[in-house]
């Protein structure tokens, strides 16, 4: 059986939800790629590098899982979804309410 690779997409403000989903998928034997989180202020070049790297993670993935907390999907995440669609990636949504995270 081939190992599946999943890239997580969603708002950086829900880092705890990313951790929950990463652990759950990893327990199932899935390789999980996700956003790089940082508390430091990033330069425009660093931010652009992180965004480009994340798109490459989408390229590597068999599917994309979009973290959707209380219906919030931001503009950057929408762009990533569009990119994944153009790359013909399967897209799933992991939805939680505000109280669940």
Beta strands, then each sheet from edge to edge (+ up, - down):
strand 1: 5-9
strand 2: 31-33
strand 3: 63-69
strand 4: 90-96
sheet 1: 2+ 1+ 3+ 4+
end
